[in-house]
Amino acid sequence: MSGAILQEVAHRPWSLPQAPWVMAQRWQDLLFAHWPLPPAALAALLPPALELDTFDGQGWLGVVPFRMSGVRPRLLPAVPWLSAFPELNVRTYVRLRDRGVEKRGVYFFSLDAANPVAVAIARRTFWLPYFRAQMRLHDDGRTIHYASHRTHAGAAPADLIAGYAPAGPVYRAKPGDLDHWLTERYSLYTVDGSGRPYIGEIHHVQWPLQPA
């Protein structure tokens, strides 16, 4: 991970963890698609240990397709056949108090990926609901064309066909705005087989956003 990224911390809502980072990755060609939903409908789908986070009293469901590259553990190089693949996550937003600090983060209902090895590692190591899928992502220079078809044995079916393109200039969301609330998240949450919550600390520069 670039030292410059780790030095850019003024935008973070809490300090970087003291422990060394364990994984680096790059997200590209990404779409944040969101829909408001009644809080009770989303809260009913969460593990009991997690509390739904809301914006102006509204819950939010996100569908986020993107292309992942440069995926690698600390001290190891990226491997071409393992380190780059499309991914699709379906998520909502939660909060949990960690060591006296309330941390607002992401809870994933599902994460589909086109790399079966990465899926197996994530499911076994991080308790994340990853699923194998056939996926295609193509940039024709104007529009990102994205298709995903879940193929994971025993899993509920899930498909997405989408096209998206920039529709305005790049901007940085301001604290207090919905776009900032949805995208500036620095932790993810999952639970193990007994329902015990785990936090994954995340660091990234502030998202450069464009309307699409």
C-alpha positions as CSV (number, residue, x, y, z in Angstrom):
1,M,0.0,0.0,0.0
2,S,1.3,3.4,-0.9
3,G,2.8,5.3,1.9
4,A,1.1,8.4,0.5
5,I,-2.3,6.9,1.0
6,L,-1.6,6.1,4.6
7,Q,-0.4,9.7,5.2
8,E,-3.7,11.1,3.9
9,V,-5.9,10.8,7.0
10,A,-7.5,14.2,7.7
11,H,-10.8,13.0,6.2
12,R,-11.1,10.0,8.4
13,P,-13.7,10.0,11.2
14,W,-11.3,8.1,13.6
15,S,-7.6,7.3,13.7
16,L,-5.9,4.6,11.7
17,P,-5.6,1.4,13.6
18,Q,-2.2,0.8,15.1
19,A,-1.9,-2.7,13.7
20,P,-0.3,-3.1,10.3
21,W,-2.6,-3.4,7.3
22,V,-3.2,-6.9,6.0
23,M,-4.6,-6.4,2.5
24,A,-4.5,-3.9,-0.4
25,Q,-6.8,-3.6,-3.3
26,R,-7.9,-1.1,-6.0
27,W,-11.5,-0.4,-7.0
28,Q,-12.3,0.9,-10.4
29,D,-15.2,1.5,-12.8
30,L,-17.5,1.6,-9.7
31,L,-21.1,2.5,-9.4
32,F,-22.8,3.5,-6.2
33,A,-26.5,2.8,-6.7
34,H,-28.7,3.4,-3.7
35,W,-32.4,3.2,-2.7
36,P,-34.1,4.4,0.4
37,L,-36.0,1.8,2.4
38,P,-38.0,1.7,5.6
39,P,-35.6,1.2,8.5
40,A,-37.6,-1.6,9.9
41,A,-37.4,-3.6,6.7
42,L,-33.6,-3.4,6.7
43,A,-33.1,-3.8,10.4
44,A,-35.0,-7.1,10.3
45,L,-32.3,-8.5,8.0
46,L,-29.4,-7.6,10.3
47,P,-27.7,-9.8,12.9
48,P,-28.9,-8.8,16.4
49,A,-25.4,-7.4,17.3
50,L,-25.6,-4.7,14.7
51,E,-27.7,-1.5,14.7
52,L,-29.0,0.0,11.4
53,D,-27.5,3.4,10.6
54,T,-30.0,5.9,9.1
55,F,-29.9,9.2,7.3
56,D,-32.7,11.6,8.2
57,G,-34.6,8.6,9.5
58,Q,-34.3,6.6,6.3
59,G,-32.5,3.3,5.8
60,W,-30.5,2.8,2.6
61,L,-29.7,-0.2,0.4
62,G,-26.7,-0.1,-1.9
63,V,-25.9,-2.1,-5.0
64,V,-22.2,-1.6,-6.0
65,P,-20.7,-3.1,-9.1
66,F,-17.0,-2.5,-9.8
67,R,-13.7,-3.9,-11.0
68,M,-11.2,-5.0,-8.4
69,S,-7.4,-5.1,-9.2
70,G,-4.1,-5.2,-7.4
71,V,-5.6,-7.5,-4.7
72,R,-2.7,-8.7,-2.5
73,P,-1.9,-9.5,1.1
74,R,0.8,-7.5,2.9
75,L,4.4,-8.3,1.9
76,L,3.3,-10.3,-1.2
77,P,3.0,-9.1,-4.8
78,A,-0.3,-9.1,-6.8
79,V,-0.8,-12.3,-8.9
80,P,-2.5,-11.6,-12.2
81,W,-4.9,-14.6,-12.3
82,L,-6.0,-14.0,-8.7
83,S,-5.7,-10.3,-8.1
84,A,-8.1,-8.8,-10.7
85,F,-11.7,-9.6,-11.2
86,P,-15.2,-8.0,-11.2
87,E,-17.2,-7.9,-8.0
88,L,-20.7,-6.9,-7.0
89,N,-21.8,-6.1,-3.4
90,V,-25.2,-5.5,-1.9
91,R,-25.0,-3.6,1.3
92,T,-26.5,-1.4,4.0
93,Y,-25.1,0.8,6.7
94,V,-24.7,0.0,10.3
95,R,-23.0,1.3,13.5
96,L,-21.4,-0.4,16.4
97,R,-19.4,0.9,19.4
98,D,-15.8,-0.3,19.3
99,R,-13.5,0.5,22.2
100,G,-15.6,3.5,23.2
101,V,-15.9,4.9,19.6
102,E,-19.1,4.7,17.6
103,K,-18.0,3.4,14.2
104,R,-20.4,3.7,11.3
105,G,-19.7,1.1,8.7
106,V,-20.9,-1.3,6.0
107,Y,-22.7,-4.5,6.4
108,F,-22.8,-6.8,3.3
109,F,-25.8,-8.9,2.5
110,S,-23.9,-10.5,-0.4
111,L,-20.7,-10.1,-2.4
112,D,-20.5,-11.8,-5.8
113,A,-17.1,-12.3,-7.4
114,A,-15.8,-13.8,-10.6
115,N,-12.8,-15.5,-8.9
116,P,-13.6,-18.8,-7.1
117,V,-10.3,-18.8,-5.2
118,A,-10.9,-15.3,-3.8
119,V,-14.5,-16.3,-2.9
120,A,-13.3,-19.4,-1.0
121,I,-10.6,-17.5,0.9
122,A,-13.0,-14.7,1.9
123,R,-15.8,-17.0,3.1
124,R,-13.4,-19.1,5.1
125,T,-11.1,-16.4,6.5
126,F,-13.3,-13.3,6.9
127,W,-16.8,-14.7,7.5
128,L,-18.0,-12.6,4.5
129,P,-21.0,-13.8,2.4
130,Y,-19.1,-14.2,-0.9
131,F,-20.6,-16.1,-3.8
132,R,-19.2,-17.4,-7.1
133,A,-20.6,-15.7,-10.2
134,Q,-20.1,-15.4,-13.9
135,M,-19.4,-11.7,-14.6
136,R,-18.5,-9.4,-17.5
137,L,-17.4,-5.8,-17.4
138,H,-16.7,-3.8,-20.5
139,D,-15.8,-0.2,-21.0
140,D,-16.6,1.0,-24.5
141,G,-15.2,4.4,-23.9
142,R,-18.5,6.0,-23.0
143,T,-20.4,3.5,-20.9
144,I,-19.5,0.7,-18.5
145,H,-21.4,-2.4,-19.4
146,Y,-21.8,-4.8,-16.4
147,A,-23.4,-8.3,-16.2
148,S,-23.4,-10.7,-13.2
149,H,-25.0,-14.2,-12.9
150,R,-24.6,-16.0,-9.6
151,T,-23.4,-19.6,-10.0
152,H,-22.7,-20.5,-6.4
153,A,-24.0,-24.0,-5.5
154,G,-26.9,-23.9,-3.1
155,A,-27.2,-20.1,-3.1
156,A,-30.2,-18.0,-3.9
157,P,-30.2,-16.8,-7.5
158,A,-29.0,-13.2,-8.2
159,D,-28.5,-11.4,-11.5
160,L,-27.6,-7.9,-12.5
161,I,-27.3,-6.3,-16.0
162,A,-26.4,-2.6,-15.9
163,G,-24.9,0.2,-17.9
164,Y,-23.6,3.3,-16.4
165,A,-21.7,6.4,-17.5
166,P,-20.5,9.7,-16.0
167,A,-23.1,12.5,-16.3
168,G,-21.3,15.4,-14.7
169,P,-18.0,16.7,-13.3
170,V,-16.0,15.1,-10.5
171,Y,-16.8,16.4,-7.0
172,R,-16.0,15.6,-3.4
173,A,-19.0,15.0,-1.1
174,K,-19.3,17.3,1.9
175,P,-19.8,16.1,5.5
176,G,-23.5,16.2,6.3
177,D,-24.5,15.4,2.7
178,L,-26.2,12.1,1.8
179,D,-23.4,11.3,-0.7
180,H,-20.8,11.7,2.0
181,W,-22.8,9.6,4.4
182,L,-23.2,6.7,1.9
183,T,-19.6,6.6,0.6
184,E,-17.3,7.7,3.4
185,R,-17.2,4.5,5.4
186,Y,-14.1,3.2,7.1
187,S,-15.2,-0.1,8.6
188,L,-17.1,-3.2,7.6
189,Y,-18.9,-5.6,9.8
190,T,-19.6,-9.3,9.7
191,V,-20.5,-12.0,12.2
192,D,-19.3,-15.5,12.8
193,G,-21.3,-18.7,13.1
194,S,-22.3,-17.8,16.7
195,G,-23.4,-14.3,15.8
196,R,-20.4,-12.6,17.3
197,P,-19.6,-9.4,15.4
198,Y,-16.2,-8.6,13.8
199,I,-15.0,-5.3,12.5
200,G,-12.7,-4.8,9.5
201,E,-10.9,-1.5,9.5
202,I,-10.7,0.2,6.0
203,H,-8.7,3.1,4.8
204,H,-9.1,4.9,1.5
205,V,-8.7,8.4,0.2
206,Q,-12.0,10.4,0.0
207,W,-14.0,9.1,-2.9
208,P,-13.9,11.3,-6.1
209,L,-17.6,11.1,-7.2
210,Q,-19.5,11.9,-10.4
211,P,-23.2,11.8,-11.1
212,A,-24.1,8.8,-13.3
